[in-house]
Amino acid sequence: MSEDHGTRWLSRAIGVGGTGLEVQALRRLLTLAIATVDAEEGSLLVWDEEIGELRFVATVGNEASEAALMGQRVPLGKGITGLAAVTREVQVGAPTYRDIRQTERLAAGPEAVVAAPLVVADRLLGVITGVTFKAGQRFGRKEAMAYGEYAAVMAVLLEQARRLAEVAALESGIHRMTPGAATTEREIVERLARLVSNRGEVLGAVARLLEAIEALADLQRR
């Protein structure tokens, strides 16, 4: 599957319109994430509230895997990916793909997987995964922490992208956000996307900053 086709699928799945900057940033971040932990493939799954399951919306690293996995579902608690969604914590282990359509490469058995949940205000948005097929390779604490940082930044991008799409889809005045607020959110998302899409070294700082802002917002609401 071409990257353009995968991008269109991801854009449709999360309701992102416009220039697609957020979609490009999400795919770029996923590419950086798998490189950081020395994985060979990585996927983004979003939480589909209608079906109550995770759904594959993007895979980078292998076109055949993206074609096979795109749109398929993973129940909560199923495998390493489903466990990460349930626990809201990064999980590492040996993956299985018995219940979904798969390529010959996936059927042969990846050596290890790392899965990090995308969470905003304790609300599950999705999961990112990384897999390796290298014999004997395992993911440890270092890789788990790195993937968690990517997930934190991607969660913010995904949440803001969804909110902006929601604003754009509704008529002015019937949504709680004003047009000015929507413009501000668009500017924030675009700045964040530009900041992190090609600079993986800043992810840790960005993730910690977002955590601090979220904590401050929680205090103000109390």
RODO-2510 file (C-alpha; in nm, 4 decimals, decimal comma):
residues 222
     n   res          X          Y          Z
     1     m     0,0000     0,0000     0,0000
     2     s     0,1363     0,3409    -0,0936
     3     e     0,1979     0,6058     0,1682
     4     d    -0,0582     0,8330    -0,0026
     5     h    -0,3275     0,5674     0,0296
     6     g    -0,2369     0,5015     0,3923
     7     t    -0,2447     0,8744     0,4645
     8     r    -0,5941     0,9042     0,3145
     9     w    -0,7143     0,6129     0,5265
    10     l    -0,5699     0,7650     0,8420
    11     s    -0,7158     1,1049     0,7568
    12     r    -1,0593     0,9536     0,7071
    13     a    -1,0348     0,7450     1,0232
    14     i    -0,9579     1,0361     1,2538
    15     g    -1,1575     1,2991     1,0698
    16     v    -0,8687     1,5250     0,9754
    17     g    -0,9181     1,7579     0,6829
    18     g    -0,7364     2,0597     0,5494
    19     t    -0,3720     2,0225     0,4598
    20     g    -0,3298     1,6946     0,6446
    21     l    -0,0341     1,8331     0,8401
    22     e    -0,1383     1,6400     1,1502
    23     v    -0,1619     1,3154     0,9550
    24     q     0,1841     1,3684     0,8081
    25     a     0,3218     1,4450     1,1535
    26     l     0,1652     1,1307     1,3029
    27     r     0,3168     0,9100     1,0325
    28     r     0,6527     1,0840     1,0638
    29     l     0,6519     1,0435     1,4417
    30     l     0,5681     0,6748     1,4045
    31     t     0,8620     0,6367     1,1656
    32     l     1,0924     0,8097     1,4136
    33     a     0,9572     0,5961     1,6974
    34     i     1,0403     0,2644     1,5333
    35     a     1,3861     0,3916     1,4393
    36     t     1,4499     0,4988     1,7993
    37     v     1,3854     0,1491     1,9381
    38     d     1,5384    -0,0314     1,6370
    39     a     1,2058    -0,1814     1,5316
    40     e     1,1306    -0,2685     1,1703
    41     e     0,7613    -0,1872     1,1548
    42     g     0,5224     0,0224     1,3563
    43     s     0,1478     0,0764     1,3591
    44     l    -0,1020     0,3299     1,4862
    45     l    -0,4338     0,1957     1,6094
    46     v    -0,7159     0,4294     1,7080
    47     w    -0,9878     0,3576     1,9622
    48     d    -1,3184     0,3162     1,7787
    49     e    -1,5927     0,4008     2,0258
    50     e    -1,8674     0,2645     1,8001
    51     i    -1,7296    -0,0893     1,7964
    52     g    -1,5466    -0,0745     2,1290
    53     e    -1,2202    -0,1974     1,9783
    54     l    -0,8892    -0,0706     1,8455
    55     r    -0,8542    -0,0324     1,4703
    56     f    -0,5357    -0,0254     1,2595
    57     v    -0,5205     0,3025     1,0658
    58     a    -0,1534     0,3288     0,9709
    59     t     0,1564     0,1111     0,9460
    60     v     0,5045     0,2246     0,8502
    61     g     0,8086     0,0220     0,7568
    62     n     0,6480    -0,2329     0,5276
    63     e     0,3816    -0,1722     0,2597
    64     a     0,2625    -0,5332     0,2611
    65     s     0,1981    -0,5210     0,6339
    66     e     0,0061    -0,1952     0,5997
    67     a    -0,2112    -0,3448     0,3278
    68     a    -0,2818    -0,6512     0,5433
    69     l    -0,3449    -0,4723     0,8730
    70     m    -0,5276    -0,1592     0,7592
    71     g    -0,8750    -0,1358     0,9110
    72     q    -0,8497    -0,4564     1,1126
    73     r    -0,9572    -0,4630     1,4779
    74     v    -0,7972    -0,5585     1,8080
    75     p    -1,0193    -0,6121     2,1159
    76     l    -0,9270    -0,4570     2,4489
    77     g    -0,6995    -0,6885     2,6465
    78     k    -0,6070    -0,8943     2,3392
    79     g    -0,2335    -0,9488     2,3131
    80     i     0,0313    -0,6915     2,3960
    81     t    -0,1516    -0,4174     2,2048
    82     g    -0,4848    -0,4741     2,3745
    83     l    -0,3140    -0,5002     2,7131
    84     a    -0,1490    -0,1607     2,6653
    85     a    -0,4919    -0,0120     2,5960
    86     v    -0,6470    -0,1645     2,9080
    87     t    -0,3644    -0,0849     3,1499
    88     r    -0,2814     0,2579     3,0013
    89     e     0,0834     0,1548     3,0334
    90     v     0,3559     0,0657     2,7839
    91     q     0,3810    -0,3095     2,7315
    92     v     0,6563    -0,5249     2,5796
    93     g     0,6496    -0,8899     2,4853
    94     a     0,6039    -1,1392     2,2038
    95     p     0,3217    -1,0499     1,9590
    96     t     0,0685    -1,2787     1,7964
    97     y    -0,1474    -1,2154     1,4888
    98     r    -0,3529    -1,5327     1,4822
    99     d    -0,6921    -1,3614     1,4738
   100     i    -0,6275    -1,1132     1,1935
   101     r    -0,5402    -1,1275     0,8270
   102     q    -0,1638    -1,1251     0,7942
   103     t     0,1309    -1,1359     0,5591
   104     e     0,3719    -1,4267     0,5347
   105     r     0,6213    -1,2165     0,7290
   106     l     0,3801    -1,1606     1,0182
   107     a     0,2746    -1,5249     1,0140
   108     a     0,6375    -1,6290     1,0562
   109     g     0,6314    -1,4611     1,3945
   110     p     0,7804    -1,1265     1,5003
   111     e     1,0415    -1,1600     1,7737
   112     a     0,9107    -0,8815     1,9960
   113     v     0,6626    -0,5954     2,0194
   114     v     0,6397    -0,2727     2,2145
   115     a     0,2988    -0,1077     2,2541
   116     a     0,2325     0,2349     2,4049
   117     p    -0,1149     0,3754     2,4740
   118     l    -0,2212     0,7180     2,3477
   119     v    -0,4042     0,8764     2,6406
   120     v    -0,5339     1,2291     2,7066
   121     a    -0,6901     1,3091     3,0454
   122     d    -0,7179     0,9340     3,1144
   123     r    -0,9170     0,8891     2,7904
   124     l    -0,7889     0,6243     2,5511
   125     l    -0,7302     0,7499     2,1966
   126     g    -0,5328     0,4584     2,0600
   127     v    -0,2080     0,2616     2,0726
   128     i     0,1190     0,2722     1,8801
   129     t     0,3153    -0,0476     1,8296
   130     g     0,6635    -0,1382     1,7143
   131     v     0,7718    -0,4867     1,6063
   132     t     1,1032    -0,6496     1,5242
   133     f     1,1748    -0,9631     1,3246
   134     k     1,5423    -0,9827     1,4191
   135     a     1,6253    -1,3123     1,5846
   136     g     1,6779    -1,2766     1,9570
   137     q     1,5963    -0,9055     1,9751
   138     r     1,3891    -0,7886     2,2719
   139     f     1,2540    -0,4560     2,3883
   140     g     1,3342    -0,3446     2,7423
   141     r     1,2758    -0,0565     2,9806
   142     k     1,4714     0,1930     2,7694
   143     e     1,2682     0,1191     2,4582
   144     a     0,9436     0,1255     2,6565
   145     m     1,0221     0,4708     2,7967
   146     a     1,1132     0,6074     2,4542
   147     y     0,7941     0,4719     2,2967
   148     g     0,5920     0,6194     2,5809
   149     e     0,7312     0,9648     2,5027
   150     y     0,6359     0,9352     2,1374
   151     a     0,2887     0,8193     2,2407
   152     a     0,2432     1,1227     2,4680
   153     v     0,3142     1,3663     2,1862
   154     m     0,1091     1,1712     1,9312
   155     a    -0,1873     1,1629     2,1697
   156     v    -0,1944     1,5428     2,1841
   157     l    -0,1735     1,5715     1,8052
   158     l    -0,4480     1,3138     1,7591
   159     e    -0,6790     1,4763     2,0132
   160     q    -0,6353     1,8260     1,8736
   161     a    -0,6803     1,7007     1,5184
   162     r    -1,0088     1,5367     1,6120
   163     r    -1,1323     1,8462     1,7927
   164     l    -1,0475     2,0710     1,5001
   165     a    -1,2243     1,8372     1,2592
   166     e    -1,5296     1,8420     1,4864
   167     v    -1,5322     2,2213     1,4928
   168     a    -1,5022     2,2391     1,1145
   169     a    -1,7915     1,9973     1,0701
   170     l    -2,0386     2,1951     1,2817
   171     e    -2,2024     2,5255     1,2035
   172     s    -2,0780     2,8353     1,3793
   173     g    -2,2468     2,8972     1,7132
   174     i    -2,3708     2,5436     1,7882
   175     h    -2,0401     2,4160     1,9256
   176     r    -1,8928     2,5198     2,2579
   177     m    -1,5776     2,6470     2,0892
   178     t    -1,5722     2,9866     1,9216
   179     p    -1,4148     3,0358     1,5762
   180     g    -1,1292     3,2205     1,7473
   181     a    -1,0631     2,9249     1,9746
   182     a    -1,0604     2,6895     1,6775
   183     t    -0,8059     2,9094     1,5012
   184     t    -0,5880     2,9096     1,8111
   185     e    -0,6033     2,5308     1,8369
   186     r    -0,5100     2,4996     1,4692
   187     e    -0,2054     2,7190     1,5286
   188     i    -0,1033     2,5108     1,8320
   189     v    -0,1339     2,1840     1,6410
   190     e     0,0622     2,3158     1,3432
   191     r     0,3414     2,4486     1,5643
   192     l     0,3623     2,1207     1,7557
   193     a     0,3612     1,9182     1,4358
   194     r     0,6453     2,1229     1,2886
   195     l     0,8423     2,1031     1,6126
   196     v     0,8414     1,7271     1,6523
   197     s     0,7965     1,5823     1,3045
   198     n     1,1657     1,6034     1,2152
   199     r     1,3298     1,6438     1,5557
   200     g     1,3020     1,3272     1,7567
   201     e     1,5527     1,4581     2,0109
   202     v     1,2998     1,7098     2,1501
   203     l     1,0295     1,4548     2,2202
   204     g     1,1213     1,3978     2,5841
   205     a     1,1100     1,7691     2,6614
   206     v     0,7815     1,8131     2,4747
   207     a     0,6229     1,5171     2,6521
   208     r     0,7253     1,6497     2,9939
   209     l     0,5996     1,9979     2,9069
   210     l     0,2624     1,8588     2,8010
   211     e     0,2366     1,6632     3,1252
   212     a     0,3081     1,9792     3,3246
   213     i     0,0469     2,1794     3,1328
   214     e    -0,2113     1,9049     3,1818
   215     a    -0,1381     1,8922     3,5562
   216     l    -0,1775     2,2701     3,5810
   217     a    -0,5075     2,2561     3,3950
   218     d    -0,6329     1,9879     3,6328
   219     l    -0,5462     2,2068     3,9315
   220     q    -0,7314     2,5019     3,7836
   221     r    -1,0446     2,2929     3,7299
   222     r    -1,0565     2,1877     4,0958
***
